[in-house]
C-alpha cells in the first residue's frame, strides 16, 4: 500500500527539478521585494538640500534662470557681521 502511494505521486526527475526551481524563484522574488522596500524606505529619509530644491524648481519651470541665479548667489553669499 505504501509503495502504491509513492508510485502514484512520483514526479520523476523533471518534476523535482521544476519544483526546486519554482521554490528558488519564489524565495528569490521575496528576498528581492524585501530589499527593494528597504532601499526605498532609506531613500525617503534623504532630505533634499536647498541646492536640490532650487535645481528642481528651475527644472520644473517654477522660477526663471535670473531668479535661479539670484537665489543661488544669495545661498552662497557670506553673511555680513556687524
Number of C-alpha atoms within 10 A of each C-alpha: 6 6 7 9 9 10 11 8 8 11 13 9 9 9 11 12 11 12 13 12 12 12 11 12 12 12 12 11 12 12 11 12 12 11 12 12 11 11 11 11 11 10 10 9 8 8 8 10 9 11 12 11 11 19 15 13 14 16 12 10 10 12 14 13 12 9 13 16 13 11 14 15 11 11 12 8 9 8 8 5 4 3
